[in-house]
Structures are given as structure tokens and as C-alpha cells.
């Protein structure tokens, strides 16, 4: 399932607040957390790191370790497989070609109210389906300092959800957002860009 970043899995009451548009982009604040993604009947859980609009997500897929690295300002993303010591890359042009350009350019959303998520005050955003986001409808919950802590959505191949647990704010090591020395990435073949996001929309913030 290719999902490009987050609609309502559950019924959500309409907000009485006037709708306001926003463009959601990756957060600058440093933090770490456990990201739990449910999609297509499968759950993927792994350690997430974010700093200065860069993101690293460590996960295991079918028993193989995978690390996705997004370098937002550089317009570049990597999928690194430590067990094979190899990596693939996707740039802005590739993202546009594969229909996942929101991973770098940001996602248009509409403000839909306020909620408390796991003790965090958040703004709820609705993302309407369109070709740029892979025709995915979603709801995103984002903290006041820009961290997306929850998402629920519906895409062409079913529902999905995302939630952050054990959120800890603080600076993250710059080396987390680079490939290891000696690893030269290959160009990503068609059909794999969705894996760059762990089958989720790009992690946005205000």
C-alpha cells in the first residue's frame, strides 16, 4: 500500500472552529519516540528520530532490518538495509514521478480543531484526497511544537493509523540522518517509494 502522509479511520465530530488552511512540513525540533504503524492488517513498530527537518525510522519488515532516512532540505530520501549493508535513494524528481512529492514539498491540510493525545495538546488537521498525496484522506494530530503524534486515514488499499509512544524531546545526533561511511546508495526502482515512509505519509508539522 502506498500512502503519502494521513483520514478518518474513526468518526470524528465536526469542529465548530472556522477551517484554516496550512502546509504541513517536517518538524525542526529534535525528538525521539517509538512509531507504531498499522496498515493492511499489519503492524510495524520501530524507533523514530527527528531533528532539523530530518527523520530516521528504524524498523523490521519480514524479519529484515530497514532504516528510512529523510533529508527534507536536501530533497533526498534513503532506504538502508543494515543486514545487507546496502541502500537505495530517491530524490525530489523521483518523488514527483512516483506520485509521492509531498514527502519533500509539504502537504496541504485544513485545521479541524483541538484534541489531547496521550497528554499532549494537539491541533487536528484534515488532509483531503488528491493526486499529490496519493489520493489519501487523513486526519493528523500535531503538537504545538510541530510533532505529528497521531494519524488515521483511508487510502485506495484500506485504512491505516500511526501513533507515537514514549515521546522524548531533545537534540539528536547528526550522524543518525546519514548513511554509514562506505555505503553508496543505488537509485530506487519503481514501486518502492512507499517504503521510504514505512507505508505512511511523510511526517509533517506546522
Residue, then its C-alpha position, 0 to 999 in steps of 0.5 A: x500500500x502506498x500512502x503519502x502522509x494521513x483520514x478518518x479511520x474513526x468518526x470524528x465530530x465536526x469542529x465548530x472552529x472556522x477551517x484554516x488552511x496550512x502546509x504541513x512540513x517536517x518538524x525542526x525540533x529534535x525528538x525521539x519516540x517509538x512509531x507504531x504503524x498499522x496498515x493492511x492488517x499489519x503492524x510495524x513498530x520501530x524507533x523514530x528520530x527527528x531533528x532539523x527537518x530530518x527523520x530516521x525510522x528504524x524498523x523490521x519488515x519480514x524479519x529484515x532490518x530497514x532504516x528510512x532516512x529523510x533529508x527534507x532540505x536536501x530533497x533526498x530520501x534513503x532506504x538502508x538495509x543494515x543486514x545487507x549493508x546496502x541502500x537505495x535513494x530517491x530524490x525530489x524528481x523521483x518523488x514527483x514521478x512516483x506520485x509521492x512529492x509531498x514527502x519533500x514539498x509539504x502537504x496541504x491540510x485544513x485545521x479541524x480543531x483541538x484534541x489531547x493525545x496521550x497528554x499532549x495538546x494537539x491541533x487536528x488537521x484534515x488532509x483531503x484526497x488528491x493526486x499529490x498525496x496519493x489520493x489519501x484522506x487523513x486526519x493528523x494530530x500535531x503538537x504545538x511544537x510541530x510533532x505529528x503524534x497521531x494519524x488515521x486515514x483511508x487510502x485506495x488499499x484500506x485504512x491505516x493509523x500511526x501513533x507515537x509512544x514514549x515521546x522524548x524531546x531533545x537534540x539528536x545526533x547528526x550522524x543518525x540522518x546519514x548513511x554509514x561511511x562506505x555505503x553508496x546508495x543505488x537509485x530506487x526502482x519503481x514501486x518502492x517509494x512507499x517504503x521510504x515512509x514505512x507505508x505512511x505519509x511523510x511526517x509533517x508539522x506546522 
